[in-house]
C-alpha cells in the first residue's frame, strides 16, 4: 500500500464502481484516517458482447484487474466472487484478504407488464446469456424463449426498453448496488432459480507480499461469507467446470452455525439435472465443497461437463 493512499482497482462499469464505493465506505469506518482512490479499468469482458467462451470465459472480467494489481498500479482489487474463475488458482502472487458480508443471492425477474415468471405466456423472450439461467428455464419453463443479452445491468435495462427482449433476469444484489430494485417484478426463490457459485459475495484481493494492505482490509471480512464462499469455490474447483457449464449452487449457514452446500449440474437443455446437498458437520468448508463435488461426479457430472463445447 502506498503510504498516503490505498489505490483500489476495479472494472469501470457502474455496478463495479458502486461495489468499490461500498468498500471505501466500510474502510472509512474501520480506518477513519485512510485515504482511498479508484483506479478504473475496462476489461475485455466488458468490451466484448459475444460468447464469453471465445474470450476464455469468466477470466475476461478479471484479467486486466489482476494485471494492474500485480504491476503495482493498485493495492487492492474488488471482485464479485461469481466472476472469479474457480477452476484455476488465483494469479500467482495474489491472495484474497477478505470476503465481505454476503448480499442477496437470488435472481430477479423484470417484466414491464408486471407479470411473474409463472404468468409469462409462451414465446416470451427472456434476455439472458447465462447458461445457468437458460438451462434452469428450459427445465422449468420450456415454453419461454431465451435471447442472448450481455452488458452491464443498466445497459440490459435499456435493451429491454428498446424491445430487444420482453423480460430480463438479473441478480437482486446487482440491482441493489445500482439502486434499481424499483424494476423488480418478482424475486425468484433459490428453488426456482438456483444461484451461481459465489453469488452476492464481494472479494478483496491483494498482492500476497503486501502485508500493510492485507492488514488494513482484513477487518472488513465476514466469517460466514468466508465459509460459504470457500465451500462453493472448492466445489467448483473440484468439478473443473468451464464457463459454458450450467452449474449452480450455494452454501448456507444456519443460525446455529451449521453449514450446508446445495449444488446442481445441468445439461444446457435442462433435460438432465444432477443434485447434491450435504451438511458440513465436522468438515471444514473446503472439504464440504470437495464432498459435494464428488457426490455429483459419482452421478456422472464429469461426462456431462466434458460433453459441453467450450
C-alpha contacts under 8 A as a table, 3 or more apart, distances in Angstrom:
res1	aa1	res2	aa2	distance
1	X	5	X	7.33
1	X	6	X	5.73
1	X	7	X	7.55
1	X	75	X	5.40
1	X	210	X	6.76
1	X	212	X	6.11
1	X	213	X	5.34
2	X	5	X	5.65
2	X	6	X	6.17
2	X	7	X	7.79
2	X	75	X	7.66
3	X	6	X	7.86
4	X	34	X	7.72
4	X	35	X	6.73
5	X	34	X	7.02
5	X	35	X	4.93
5	X	36	X	5.22
5	X	37	X	6.80
6	X	34	X	7.48
6	X	35	X	6.24
6	X	36	X	4.67
6	X	37	X	6.42
6	X	74	X	7.71
6	X	75	X	6.18
6	X	76	X	7.46
6	X	213	X	7.74
7	X	36	X	5.76
7	X	37	X	5.02
7	X	38	X	5.87
7	X	39	X	6.55
7	X	73	X	7.86
7	X	74	X	4.85
7	X	75	X	5.21
7	X	76	X	6.34
8	X	20	X	7.54
8	X	36	X	7.11
8	X	37	X	6.13
8	X	38	X	4.87
8	X	39	X	5.70
8	X	74	X	5.77
8	X	75	X	6.06
8	X	76	X	4.76
8	X	77	X	5.64
8	X	78	X	7.30
9	X	38	X	5.92
9	X	39	X	4.46
9	X	40	X	5.67
9	X	41	X	7.13
9	X	65	X	6.33
9	X	68	X	7.21
9	X	69	X	7.26
9	X	74	X	5.77
9	X	75	X	7.53
9	X	76	X	6.15
9	X	77	X	4.91
9	X	78	X	6.86
10	X	16	X	6.39
10	X	17	X	6.84
10	X	20	X	7.17
10	X	38	X	7.33
10	X	39	X	6.39
10	X	40	X	5.09
10	X	41	X	6.11
10	X	65	X	6.29
10	X	77	X	6.02
10	X	78	X	5.90
10	X	79	X	7.47
11	X	16	X	5.59
11	X	17	X	7.08
11	X	40	X	5.62
11	X	41	X	5.04
11	X	42	X	5.58
11	X	43	X	6.50
11	X	61	X	7.75
11	X	65	X	7.05
12	X	16	X	6.24
12	X	17	X	6.18
12	X	40	X	4.93
12	X	41	X	5.44
12	X	42	X	5.54
13	X	16	X	5.22
13	X	17	X	6.22
13	X	42	X	7.82
13	X	46	X	7.92
13	X	152	X	6.85
14	X	17	X	5.20
14	X	18	X	6.11
14	X	152	X	7.89
14	X	154	X	8.00
14	X	178	X	7.09
15	X	18	X	4.98
15	X	19	X	6.27
15	X	152	X	7.52
15	X	153	X	7.69
15	X	174	X	6.72
15	X	177	X	6.28
15	X	178	X	5.80
16	X	19	X	5.06
16	X	20	X	6.41
17	X	20	X	4.97
17	X	21	X	6.30
17	X	40	X	7.98
18	X	21	X	5.03
18	X	22	X	6.49
18	X	177	X	6.04
18	X	178	X	6.59
19	X	22	X	5.17
19	X	23	X	6.56
19	X	78	X	7.45
19	X	177	X	6.83
19	X	202	X	7.82
20	X	23	X	5.04
20	X	24	X	6.15
20	X	38	X	7.75
20	X	78	X	6.54
21	X	24	X	4.95
21	X	25	X	6.03
22	X	25	X	5.14
22	X	26	X	6.22
23	X	26	X	5.18
23	X	27	X	6.04
24	X	27	X	5.05
24	X	28	X	6.08
24	X	36	X	6.86
25	X	28	X	5.10
25	X	29	X	6.58
26	X	29	X	5.25
26	X	30	X	6.31
26	X	220	X	7.12
27	X	30	X	4.93
27	X	31	X	5.66
27	X	32	X	7.46
27	X	34	X	7.56
27	X	217	X	7.16
27	X	220	X	7.41
28	X	31	X	5.20
28	X	32	X	4.74
28	X	33	X	7.30
28	X	34	X	6.63
29	X	32	X	5.61
30	X	219	X	7.54
30	X	220	X	7.78
31	X	34	X	5.51
31	X	216	X	7.84
39	X	74	X	6.94
41	X	64	X	7.04
41	X	65	X	6.79
42	X	46	X	6.35
42	X	47	X	7.21
42	X	64	X	7.63
43	X	46	X	5.18
43	X	47	X	6.49
43	X	60	X	6.65
43	X	61	X	5.61
43	X	62	X	7.06
43	X	63	X	7.18
43	X	64	X	5.72
43	X	65	X	7.47
44	X	47	X	5.07
44	X	48	X	5.97
44	X	55	X	7.85
44	X	60	X	5.53
44	X	61	X	6.62
44	X	64	X	7.73
45	X	48	X	5.27
45	X	49	X	7.65
45	X	52	X	7.18
45	X	55	X	7.51
45	X	58	X	7.70
45	X	60	X	4.57
45	X	61	X	4.83
46	X	49	X	7.42
46	X	61	X	6.83
46	X	151	X	6.93
46	X	152	X	7.92
48	X	52	X	7.79
49	X	52	X	7.99
49	X	150	X	5.73
49	X	151	X	6.71
50	X	54	X	7.87
50	X	150	X	7.50
51	X	54	X	5.80
51	X	55	X	7.62
52	X	55	X	5.32
52	X	56	X	6.61
52	X	57	X	4.95
52	X	58	X	6.89
52	X	60	X	7.56
52	X	243	X	7.45
53	X	56	X	5.02
53	X	57	X	4.47
53	X	58	X	7.92
53	X	243	X	6.26
53	X	244	X	6.83
53	X	310	X	5.90
54	X	57	X	7.00
54	X	310	X	7.96
55	X	60	X	6.22
56	X	59	X	6.59
56	X	60	X	6.57
57	X	60	X	6.04
57	X	242	X	7.24
57	X	243	X	5.11
57	X	244	X	7.98
58	X	61	X	5.85
58	X	62	X	7.52
58	X	83	X	5.72
58	X	84	X	6.61
58	X	85	X	6.01
58	X	243	X	6.34
59	X	62	X	5.16
59	X	63	X	5.77
59	X	83	X	7.25
59	X	84	X	6.44
59	X	85	X	5.92
60	X	63	X	5.73
60	X	64	X	8.00
61	X	64	X	7.56
61	X	65	X	7.89
61	X	83	X	6.69
61	X	84	X	7.84
62	X	65	X	5.20
62	X	66	X	6.02
62	X	79	X	7.73
62	X	83	X	7.40
62	X	84	X	6.70
63	X	66	X	5.20
63	X	67	X	6.23
64	X	67	X	4.95
64	X	68	X	6.28
65	X	68	X	5.29
65	X	69	X	6.41
65	X	77	X	6.83
66	X	69	X	5.13
66	X	70	X	6.15
66	X	77	X	7.57
66	X	91	X	7.29
67	X	70	X	5.16
67	X	71	X	5.97
68	X	71	X	5.17
68	X	72	X	6.38
68	X	73	X	5.15
68	X	74	X	6.05
69	X	72	X	5.37
69	X	73	X	5.93
69	X	74	X	5.03
69	X	75	X	6.09
69	X	76	X	6.75
69	X	77	X	6.89
69	X	206	X	7.19
69	X	207	X	6.98
70	X	73	X	7.57
70	X	93	X	7.41
70	X	94	X	7.60
70	X	207	X	6.74
71	X	74	X	7.76
72	X	75	X	6.71
74	X	77	X	7.58
75	X	206	X	6.27
75	X	207	X	7.32
75	X	210	X	7.98
75	X	213	X	6.85
76	X	204	X	6.63
76	X	205	X	5.75
76	X	206	X	5.06
76	X	207	X	7.85
76	X	213	X	7.41
77	X	204	X	5.72
77	X	205	X	5.01
77	X	206	X	6.54
78	X	202	X	6.70
78	X	203	X	5.81
78	X	204	X	4.97
78	X	205	X	6.47
79	X	83	X	7.09
79	X	84	X	7.14
79	X	202	X	5.60
79	X	203	X	5.19
79	X	204	X	6.61
79	X	205	X	7.64
80	X	83	X	5.47
80	X	84	X	6.95
80	X	198	X	7.51
80	X	199	X	7.64
80	X	200	X	7.29
80	X	201	X	5.98
80	X	202	X	4.70
80	X	203	X	6.22
81	X	84	X	5.28
81	X	197	X	7.84
81	X	198	X	4.86
81	X	199	X	6.82
81	X	200	X	7.73
81	X	201	X	5.66
81	X	202	X	5.80
81	X	203	X	5.92
81	X	229	X	7.76
82	X	85	X	7.68
82	X	196	X	6.54
82	X	197	X	5.66
82	X	198	X	4.34
82	X	199	X	5.50
82	X	200	X	7.88
82	X	201	X	7.61
85	X	88	X	6.44
85	X	89	X	7.97
86	X	89	X	6.70
86	X	233	X	5.63
86	X	234	X	7.37
86	X	236	X	5.89
86	X	237	X	5.09
86	X	240	X	7.80
87	X	236	X	6.34
87	X	237	X	4.36
87	X	238	X	7.41
87	X	239	X	7.68
87	X	240	X	4.85
87	X	241	X	6.39
87	X	242	X	7.27
88	X	237	X	6.84
89	X	92	X	7.78
90	X	94	X	6.51
90	X	95	X	6.97
91	X	94	X	5.82
93	X	207	X	5.67
93	X	208	X	5.49
93	X	209	X	7.45
94	X	205	X	6.70
94	X	206	X	5.56
94	X	207	X	4.29
94	X	208	X	4.90
95	X	205	X	5.56
95	X	206	X	5.57
95	X	207	X	6.16
95	X	208	X	5.36
96	X	99	X	7.55
96	X	203	X	6.58
96	X	204	X	5.65
96	X	205	X	4.39
96	X	206	X	6.37
97	X	203	X	7.69
97	X	204	X	5.60
97	X	205	X	5.70
97	X	206	X	6.42
97	X	214	X	5.62
97	X	217	X	6.88
97	X	218	X	5.43
97	X	221	X	7.71
98	X	203	X	5.92
98	X	204	X	5.28
98	X	205	X	7.46
98	X	217	X	7.05
98	X	218	X	5.24
98	X	219	X	7.70
98	X	220	X	6.53
98	X	221	X	4.41
98	X	222	X	7.35
98	X	226	X	7.46
99	X	201	X	6.60
99	X	202	X	5.81
99	X	203	X	4.56
99	X	204	X	6.36
99	X	220	X	7.61
99	X	221	X	5.00
99	X	222	X	6.02
99	X	223	X	7.95
99	X	225	X	5.95
99	X	226	X	5.58
99	X	229	X	7.85
100	X	201	X	6.31
100	X	202	X	5.47
100	X	203	X	6.37
100	X	204	X	7.88
100	X	220	X	6.22
100	X	221	X	5.05
100	X	222	X	5.37
100	X	225	X	6.57
101	X	201	X	6.93
101	X	202	X	7.84
101	X	221	X	7.02
101	X	222	X	5.04
101	X	224	X	7.49
101	X	225	X	5.68
102	X	105	X	7.98
102	X	200	X	5.43
102	X	201	X	4.89
102	X	202	X	7.43
102	X	225	X	5.67
103	X	173	X	5.88
103	X	200	X	4.55
103	X	201	X	6.37
104	X	172	X	6.25
104	X	173	X	5.24
104	X	199	X	7.83
104	X	200	X	5.63
105	X	171	X	7.32
105	X	172	X	7.02
105	X	173	X	6.72
105	X	195	X	6.30
105	X	199	X	5.12
105	X	200	X	5.03
106	X	171	X	6.21
106	X	172	X	5.81
106	X	173	X	7.61
106	X	187	X	6.91
106	X	188	X	6.30
106	X	189	X	6.53
106	X	190	X	6.18
106	X	193	X	7.54
106	X	194	X	7.72
106	X	195	X	6.14
106	X	199	X	7.97
107	X	169	X	6.46
107	X	170	X	5.62
107	X	171	X	4.46
107	X	172	X	5.40
107	X	187	X	6.17
107	X	188	X	5.60
107	X	189	X	7.71
107	X	193	X	6.85
107	X	195	X	7.08
108	X	169	X	5.56
108	X	170	X	5.34
108	X	171	X	5.85
108	X	172	X	5.51
108	X	184	X	6.07
108	X	185	X	7.25
108	X	186	X	5.73
108	X	187	X	4.44
108	X	188	X	5.71
109	X	116	X	7.30
109	X	117	X	7.01
109	X	167	X	7.07
109	X	168	X	5.80
109	X	169	X	4.80
109	X	170	X	6.70
109	X	184	X	6.04
109	X	185	X	5.62
109	X	186	X	5.17
109	X	187	X	6.34
109	X	188	X	7.16
110	X	114	X	7.77
110	X	167	X	5.53
110	X	168	X	5.07
110	X	169	X	6.33
110	X	170	X	7.68
110	X	183	X	6.02
110	X	184	X	5.05
110	X	185	X	5.10
110	X	186	X	7.07
111	X	114	X	5.32
111	X	115	X	6.04
111	X	116	X	7.64
111	X	166	X	6.81
111	X	167	X	4.65
111	X	168	X	6.76
111	X	184	X	7.72
111	X	185	X	6.01
112	X	115	X	7.82
112	X	166	X	7.68
112	X	167	X	7.13
114	X	185	X	5.59
115	X	118	X	8.00
115	X	119	X	5.67
115	X	120	X	6.33
115	X	185	X	6.81
116	X	119	X	5.14
116	X	120	X	6.57
116	X	185	X	6.58
116	X	186	X	5.84
117	X	120	X	5.54
117	X	186	X	7.55
118	X	141	X	7.95
120	X	124	X	6.43
120	X	144	X	7.74
121	X	124	X	5.91
121	X	143	X	7.73
121	X	144	X	7.46
122	X	143	X	4.81
122	X	144	X	5.47
122	X	145	X	8.00
123	X	143	X	6.14
123	X	144	X	5.07
123	X	145	X	5.59
124	X	143	X	7.95
124	X	144	X	5.25
124	X	145	X	5.86
124	X	166	X	6.09
124	X	167	X	7.53
125	X	144	X	6.43
125	X	145	X	4.80
125	X	146	X	5.55
125	X	147	X	6.15
125	X	165	X	5.21
125	X	166	X	5.05
125	X	167	X	6.39
126	X	144	X	7.14
126	X	145	X	6.00
126	X	146	X	4.67
126	X	147	X	5.92
126	X	165	X	5.88
126	X	166	X	6.07
126	X	167	X	4.91
126	X	168	X	5.37
126	X	169	X	7.17
127	X	146	X	5.92
127	X	147	X	5.02
127	X	148	X	5.95
127	X	149	X	5.24
127	X	160	X	7.81
127	X	164	X	7.70
127	X	165	X	5.33
127	X	166	X	7.38
127	X	167	X	6.15
127	X	168	X	4.86
127	X	169	X	6.85
128	X	133	X	7.38
128	X	134	X	7.37
128	X	146	X	6.37
128	X	147	X	6.13
128	X	148	X	5.34
128	X	149	X	4.81
128	X	150	X	7.05
128	X	168	X	6.68
128	X	169	X	6.51
129	X	133	X	7.98
129	X	134	X	7.45
129	X	146	X	7.95
129	X	147	X	7.24
129	X	148	X	4.75
129	X	149	X	5.24
129	X	150	X	6.25
130	X	133	X	5.30
130	X	134	X	6.12
131	X	134	X	4.99
131	X	135	X	5.98
131	X	244	X	6.24
131	X	245	X	6.91
131	X	246	X	5.24
131	X	268	X	6.71
132	X	135	X	5.48
132	X	136	X	6.37
132	X	196	X	7.29
132	X	245	X	7.57
132	X	246	X	4.38
132	X	247	X	6.07
132	X	248	X	6.58
132	X	266	X	7.95
133	X	136	X	5.24
133	X	137	X	6.05
133	X	193	X	7.14
133	X	246	X	7.95
134	X	137	X	5.23
134	X	138	X	6.06
134	X	146	X	6.56
134	X	268	X	7.21
134	X	269	X	7.79
134	X	270	X	7.93
135	X	138	X	5.06
135	X	139	X	6.30
135	X	246	X	6.54
135	X	266	X	6.52
135	X	267	X	6.78
135	X	268	X	4.92
135	X	269	X	5.41
135	X	270	X	4.43
136	X	139	X	5.06
136	X	140	X	6.13
136	X	141	X	7.99
136	X	193	X	6.63
136	X	194	X	7.99
136	X	266	X	7.80
136	X	270	X	5.84
137	X	140	X	5.11
137	X	141	X	4.99
137	X	142	X	6.32
137	X	144	X	7.46
137	X	270	X	7.49
138	X	141	X	5.61
138	X	142	X	4.45
138	X	143	X	7.89
138	X	144	X	7.69
138	X	269	X	5.85
138	X	270	X	5.15
138	X	271	X	7.69
139	X	142	X	6.11
139	X	269	X	7.20
139	X	270	X	4.45
139	X	271	X	6.07
140	X	192	X	7.98
141	X	144	X	5.88
142	X	145	X	7.64
147	X	165	X	7.03
149	X	156	X	7.03
150	X	156	X	7.02
151	X	154	X	7.98
151	X	155	X	5.72
151	X	156	X	6.07
152	X	155	X	5.31
152	X	156	X	6.27
153	X	156	X	5.07
153	X	157	X	6.19
153	X	170	X	7.30
153	X	174	X	7.50
153	X	175	X	7.39
154	X	157	X	5.15
154	X	158	X	6.35
155	X	158	X	5.04
155	X	159	X	6.30
156	X	159	X	4.93
156	X	160	X	6.20
156	X	168	X	7.88
157	X	160	X	5.02
157	X	161	X	6.38
157	X	168	X	7.90
158	X	161	X	5.14
158	X	162	X	6.19
159	X	162	X	4.86
159	X	163	X	6.36
159	X	164	X	5.46
159	X	165	X	7.18
160	X	163	X	5.21
160	X	164	X	5.59
160	X	165	X	5.32
160	X	166	X	6.55
160	X	167	X	6.74
160	X	168	X	7.27
161	X	164	X	7.62
163	X	166	X	6.62
165	X	168	X	7.24
170	X	174	X	7.43
170	X	175	X	7.44
171	X	174	X	5.29
171	X	175	X	6.51
172	X	175	X	5.22
172	X	176	X	6.19
172	X	181	X	7.41
172	X	187	X	7.43
173	X	176	X	4.99
173	X	177	X	6.21
173	X	200	X	5.93
174	X	177	X	5.06
174	X	178	X	6.52
175	X	178	X	5.34
175	X	179	X	5.96
175	X	180	X	4.96
175	X	181	X	5.37
176	X	179	X	4.95
176	X	180	X	6.10
176	X	181	X	5.68
177	X	180	X	7.76
179	X	182	X	7.87
180	X	183	X	6.10
180	X	184	X	7.96
181	X	184	X	5.48
184	X	187	X	7.00
188	X	192	X	6.07
188	X	193	X	6.31
189	X	192	X	5.19
189	X	193	X	6.26
189	X	194	X	7.80
190	X	193	X	5.01
190	X	194	X	4.62
190	X	195	X	6.48
191	X	194	X	5.95
194	X	248	X	5.68
194	X	249	X	6.09
194	X	250	X	7.77
194	X	264	X	7.99
195	X	199	X	6.38
195	X	248	X	5.55
195	X	249	X	5.83
195	X	250	X	6.69
196	X	199	X	5.49
196	X	247	X	7.06
196	X	248	X	4.77
196	X	249	X	5.95
196	X	250	X	7.34
197	X	229	X	7.94
197	X	232	X	5.85
197	X	233	X	6.95
197	X	236	X	7.54
197	X	247	X	7.78
197	X	248	X	5.96
197	X	249	X	5.56
197	X	250	X	6.15
198	X	201	X	5.88
198	X	229	X	5.78
198	X	232	X	6.57
198	X	233	X	7.16
198	X	250	X	7.43
199	X	250	X	7.83
201	X	225	X	7.00
201	X	229	X	7.48
204	X	217	X	7.77
206	X	210	X	6.91
206	X	213	X	7.09
206	X	214	X	6.61
207	X	210	X	5.35
208	X	211	X	7.08
208	X	214	X	7.89
210	X	213	X	5.71
210	X	214	X	6.38
211	X	214	X	4.93
211	X	215	X	5.90
212	X	215	X	5.25
212	X	216	X	6.16
213	X	216	X	4.90
213	X	217	X	6.21
214	X	217	X	5.48
214	X	218	X	5.73
215	X	218	X	5.56
215	X	219	X	7.48
216	X	219	X	6.97
217	X	220	X	5.69
217	X	221	X	7.66
218	X	221	X	5.48
221	X	225	X	7.88
221	X	226	X	7.48
222	X	225	X	5.36
222	X	226	X	6.22
223	X	226	X	4.99
223	X	227	X	6.28
224	X	227	X	5.17
224	X	228	X	6.24
224	X	253	X	6.98
225	X	228	X	5.18
225	X	229	X	5.87
226	X	229	X	5.31
226	X	230	X	5.87
227	X	230	X	5.25
227	X	231	X	6.27
227	X	285	X	5.66
228	X	231	X	5.31
228	X	232	X	6.22
228	X	250	X	7.54
228	X	251	X	4.98
228	X	252	X	6.49
228	X	253	X	7.40
228	X	259	X	7.66
228	X	285	X	7.06
229	X	232	X	5.08
229	X	233	X	5.95
229	X	251	X	7.44
230	X	233	X	5.31
230	X	234	X	6.09
230	X	285	X	5.97
230	X	286	X	5.79
230	X	289	X	7.72
231	X	234	X	5.37
231	X	235	X	6.18
231	X	251	X	6.81
231	X	261	X	7.39
231	X	285	X	4.51
231	X	286	X	4.75
231	X	287	X	7.32
231	X	288	X	6.04
231	X	289	X	4.39
231	X	290	X	7.80
232	X	235	X	5.07
232	X	236	X	6.38
232	X	249	X	7.33
232	X	250	X	6.48
232	X	251	X	6.40
232	X	261	X	7.49
232	X	286	X	7.98
232	X	289	X	5.83
233	X	236	X	5.11
233	X	237	X	6.02
233	X	289	X	7.33
234	X	237	X	4.87
234	X	238	X	6.14
234	X	286	X	5.52
234	X	287	X	7.86
234	X	289	X	5.12
234	X	290	X	6.11
235	X	238	X	5.42
235	X	239	X	6.32
235	X	286	X	7.64
235	X	288	X	7.85
235	X	289	X	4.07
235	X	290	X	5.25
235	X	291	X	7.81
235	X	292	X	6.62
235	X	293	X	5.20
236	X	239	X	5.08
236	X	240	X	6.02
236	X	241	X	6.24
236	X	289	X	7.83
236	X	293	X	7.36
237	X	240	X	5.10
237	X	241	X	7.32
238	X	290	X	6.21
238	X	293	X	6.20
238	X	294	X	7.81
239	X	293	X	5.83
239	X	294	X	7.92
239	X	297	X	7.44
239	X	301	X	7.79
239	X	302	X	7.26
241	X	244	X	7.97
241	X	245	X	5.76
241	X	247	X	7.43
241	X	305	X	6.57
242	X	245	X	5.37
242	X	305	X	7.87
242	X	310	X	7.26
243	X	246	X	8.00
243	X	310	X	7.43
244	X	308	X	7.00
244	X	309	X	7.31
244	X	310	X	5.98
245	X	265	X	7.77
245	X	266	X	7.69
245	X	267	X	7.90
245	X	268	X	7.65
245	X	305	X	5.93
245	X	308	X	6.89
246	X	265	X	5.98
246	X	266	X	5.32
246	X	267	X	6.69
246	X	268	X	6.33
247	X	263	X	7.57
247	X	264	X	5.83
247	X	265	X	4.63
247	X	266	X	6.42
248	X	263	X	5.70
248	X	264	X	5.24
248	X	265	X	6.53
249	X	261	X	7.22
249	X	262	X	5.43
249	X	263	X	3.89
249	X	264	X	6.01
250	X	261	X	5.76
250	X	262	X	5.64
250	X	263	X	6.45
251	X	259	X	6.83
251	X	260	X	5.45
251	X	261	X	4.12
251	X	262	X	6.32
252	X	259	X	5.68
252	X	260	X	5.42
252	X	261	X	6.37
253	X	256	X	7.87
253	X	257	X	5.62
253	X	258	X	5.49
253	X	259	X	4.48
253	X	260	X	6.59
254	X	257	X	5.21
254	X	258	X	5.21
254	X	259	X	6.47
255	X	258	X	7.35
258	X	279	X	7.44
258	X	280	X	7.12
258	X	281	X	7.05
259	X	279	X	5.96
259	X	280	X	5.47
259	X	281	X	7.43
259	X	285	X	7.83
260	X	277	X	7.18
260	X	278	X	5.61
260	X	279	X	4.15
260	X	280	X	5.63
260	X	288	X	7.85
261	X	277	X	5.64
261	X	278	X	5.62
261	X	279	X	6.53
261	X	280	X	7.82
261	X	288	X	7.32
261	X	289	X	7.19
261	X	292	X	7.23
262	X	275	X	7.65
262	X	276	X	5.82
262	X	277	X	4.21
262	X	278	X	6.66
262	X	292	X	7.80
263	X	275	X	6.02
263	X	276	X	5.47
263	X	277	X	6.39
263	X	292	X	7.38
264	X	273	X	6.68
264	X	274	X	5.41
264	X	275	X	4.70
264	X	276	X	6.51
264	X	296	X	7.90
265	X	273	X	5.83
265	X	274	X	5.14
265	X	275	X	6.88
265	X	296	X	7.70
265	X	301	X	6.75
266	X	269	X	7.83
266	X	270	X	5.75
266	X	271	X	7.53
266	X	272	X	5.64
266	X	273	X	4.58
266	X	274	X	6.37
266	X	304	X	7.81
267	X	270	X	5.24
267	X	271	X	6.35
267	X	272	X	5.42
267	X	273	X	6.82
267	X	304	X	6.68
267	X	305	X	7.93
267	X	308	X	7.98
268	X	271	X	7.88
268	X	308	X	7.93
269	X	272	X	7.77
270	X	273	X	6.64
274	X	296	X	6.56
274	X	299	X	6.88
274	X	301	X	7.31
275	X	296	X	6.87
276	X	292	X	6.18
276	X	295	X	6.47
276	X	296	X	6.33
277	X	292	X	6.80
278	X	288	X	7.49
278	X	292	X	6.51
279	X	288	X	7.47
280	X	283	X	4.95
280	X	284	X	6.83
280	X	285	X	6.97
280	X	288	X	5.46
283	X	287	X	5.87
283	X	288	X	5.98
284	X	287	X	5.39
284	X	288	X	6.31
285	X	288	X	5.04
285	X	289	X	6.31
286	X	289	X	5.08
286	X	290	X	6.28
287	X	290	X	4.95
287	X	291	X	6.07
288	X	291	X	5.05
288	X	292	X	6.26
289	X	292	X	5.36
289	X	293	X	6.23
290	X	293	X	5.14
290	X	294	X	6.15
291	X	294	X	5.10
291	X	295	X	6.22
292	X	295	X	5.00
292	X	296	X	6.45
293	X	296	X	5.21
293	X	297	X	6.15
294	X	297	X	4.86
294	X	298	X	6.13
295	X	298	X	5.24
295	X	299	X	6.67
296	X	299	X	4.98
296	X	300	X	6.59
296	X	301	X	5.51
297	X	300	X	5.12
297	X	301	X	4.60
297	X	302	X	5.71
298	X	301	X	7.18
300	X	303	X	5.74
300	X	304	X	6.41
301	X	304	X	4.96
301	X	305	X	6.00
302	X	305	X	5.29
302	X	306	X	5.99
303	X	306	X	5.13
303	X	307	X	5.83
304	X	307	X	5.24
304	X	308	X	6.92
305	X	308	X	5.60
306	X	309	X	7.54
